[in-house]
Amino acid sequence: MTKIFGIYPIDKQESTTFLNRINTYLCRELDNQWHCYKTKYTDEDHESCIKKAIDSHAKLILFMGHGRSDCLFGSCNKKAQDFIAGDAIIENPEFYKNEHFIHSENITEFKNKIFFSFSCFSNRNDAKSLARNAINKEVISFVGFGDIPTDYIKEKNIPLKAIAVYKGIISKVIKISLSMSIKNNYTVEEMVSLIKVLTIKEIQKMILSPYKNRHKEVIVKNLFLFKQEIMIFGNRYEKLI
């Protein structure tokens, strides 16, 4: 029986492909207790994904993808760009881009669930934030994250090699934490605590490593921020199963 339902929008622009490591690991470790829905390039398939998540027996919903503080994004095809007409998207799925997948209005569909939002800026707490709206609309618990650098942005000056190492570490931490938490039926707080402990171990390992890495400082800094910015909204003592 499914105990954790994954929502994984396909991103052909490749900035979230590293998240598939979480999917493959949980497939191996949890078998039929894990189900991952990879949304395709239609609005209908996104709606179908939400329905299947709600109809599943899983209390824990894991979203893996892009987003902002007030909503989570859906799939994005390789030719997707801003300012493309809706008719063009319907006629050619290669232009498909969904930036309004899960938001303040349909988050109510996940009432009585635990929503784990592995997405940038999902830790915000204000009137428009998805996290606050989720709790106000009877989602039991909502776990949100801060800025997760997965692409090179000039203003942030994080080298691509550093980003690659960082993504490898956080995907490792999340997949192990989720697997252990489901197997031991942890509370939301225990799951988040485990994520933080494993992140600290990775930081210590990197600092103490005898191997030279000229990006060590920036990787450690961003791992520390990753750990510090995780937020729990709602009932932190709810069991995952």
N, C-alpha and C positions, 0 to 999 in steps of 0.2 A: 504494500500500500504506500502511496506517495506521502512522504512526510515533509518534503521541501520541494516547492515548485519554482523553477527558474524561468525568468522572462529575459530573453537575450536577443535584442534587436540586431539584425544583421547589418553590419556597417562595411560596405565595400570600399570605403575610403581608408579602411584598415587600422584606424587608431584604437579599436577595441578588440582586435583579433586575439590579443594576448589573454583575454578573458575566457577564451575557449579552453584554456588549461584548467580552469576551475571546473568547467563542465565535464571534461574527460576524466578528471580526478574523481569527482563525485559519482560519475557513472561507474567507475571501477570500485570505489569504496562503499557506496551506499546501494548500488544496484537499483532495484525497483522502488526504493525509498526516495529516489531523486528523479525528477522529470524536468527536462529543459525544453522550453518552447522557443524556437528561433523564428521570430516574426518575418514574414515575407514583405514584398513591396506593394501591398494594397492596404487600404483602410479596413477592408472587410477582415483581413487576416489579423490585424491588430485587435479588432473587436472580438474575434474568435479566441485570441490568446487570453484576453481578460476573462471571457466567459469560462474557458477551460480551467483557468487558475481558480476561479471562484467555485466551480463545480468539483474541483479536486478535493481530496480529504486533507490536503496539506494545510497546516496552520501557518507555516512559515513560507512567505513569498520572498524570493530573492530576485531583485532587479539588477541586471548588469549592463550598463550602457551610459550614454551621455545624458546630460540634463542640466537644469539650472535650479535655483531655489524654489521656483513655483511650479515646475513641471518636469516630466521625464520624457526624453525623446524616443522615437521609434526607429525603424530601419531607415538606412540612408544608402542609396545606390551610387555606383561609381561616377555617374554623370550628373548627380544632384548638384544644383546651384541655387542661390537665392534668385528671386525675381523670375522664376519660370512659371508660366501660366498653368492653372489647374488642369485645363483640357489637355495640355501637352503631357502632363504627368499620367493622366488616365490612359492616353494613347500609347505612351512609351514608358514602361516601368523603370527604364534605366535612369529616368530623371527623378524617381520617387525620393521624397524626403519628408519625414514626419517629425515635426518639432512640437507636437501637442498631443502626445500619446496618453500619458497618465498625468492628470491635473487635478485641481481643486474640486472640480465637479464630479469626475468619475472615480476619485479615490474612495468615495463612499461604497463602491462595489466591493472593497476589501475590508468591510467591517467585520469584526471578530477574527481578524487575521493579524499576524505579526509581519510587518513590511520592512524588509532589509534593503535599503536603497544604496547600492554600491555605485554611486554616481556623484559627480562634482556638485558641491554647494547644496547638497540635500540636507545639510545640518543647520540651515538657517531657521530662525524662530521669529517670525513676524507675521503680521496679519495676512499677507499673501502667500506665505511659505507653504509648500506641500506638507511638510512635517506637521505644522500646527493644524492645518485643515484636516489632515488624516486623523489626528486624535479627536478633533472636534466632531468628526463624522464616524466615530466609534471603531476606528482601527485600534486594536489593543495596544500595540507598541510600534514605534517607527524608529529605525536606526538610520542615521544620516552621516554623511562624510563631508569634509571640507574640499579644498582644491586638490585634485588628483592629477598632477601633470603627466599626460600620456602622449602629448604632441610637443614638438619644438615651437616655442613662442619667443620671438626675439627679445621682447621686453623682460622676460623672466631669466633669460640667459642660462638655461639648463641644457647642457650638451646632449645630443641624441644618444650617445653611448651611456651617459648617466641615466637618462630616461629609460633606456632598455633594461639596465640593471635594476632600477627602481621598480619597474613594472613586473619584472621577474620575482622580486622579493615580495611585493604586496599580493600578487596572485597566489604565491606559495602560502603566505600567512592566512589569507582568506580561505583557501580551499581546505587547509588542515584544520583551521578553527571551526568551519562549518561542519566538517565530517565528525570531528570529536564532539562537538556540541549536540549534534543529532544522536549520535551513538550513546551519549550519556544523559540525554534529555536535560540539558542545561537550561537555566533561566536566560532571559535576554541579557541581563547584567553579567552573568557568568560567561556567556559567549563573547561579549564585548571585552571583558577582562582578559580572556584568553587571546583575543586578537592583539591586545596591547602588550601582553607578556611576550608573545611570539615576536612581535615587532621589536621590542627591546632586545631580545636575544639576537635578532638579525643585526641590529645596530651595534651591539657589543662584538659580534663576530666580525663585522666589517672594521671596526676601530682597532681590534686586536690582531687582525690579519697581517701576517708578515709580508704579504704580497703588495707591491706598489699599485696604487690606483689613484691617478691624478684627479679623479672625480669623487674621491671618497667623502670629502667635506660636504659637497652639495647633495650627495645621496643621503648621507646621515641626517643632514638638516631637513630634507623633505620626508624622510621616514619618521622623524620626530614629530613633524607637523601632522603627518598622516595619523599617527597614534593620538596626538593631543586633540585633534579636531573631530573625533568620532563622538556623536551625540545620541543619547537615547531619549525618546519622547514617549509619554504614556507610561504603561506599567512595565517597569524594568524587572519585576520579579515573576513575570509570566513564564511558564515552561514552554519550550519550543514544540513539544508534542502534546 
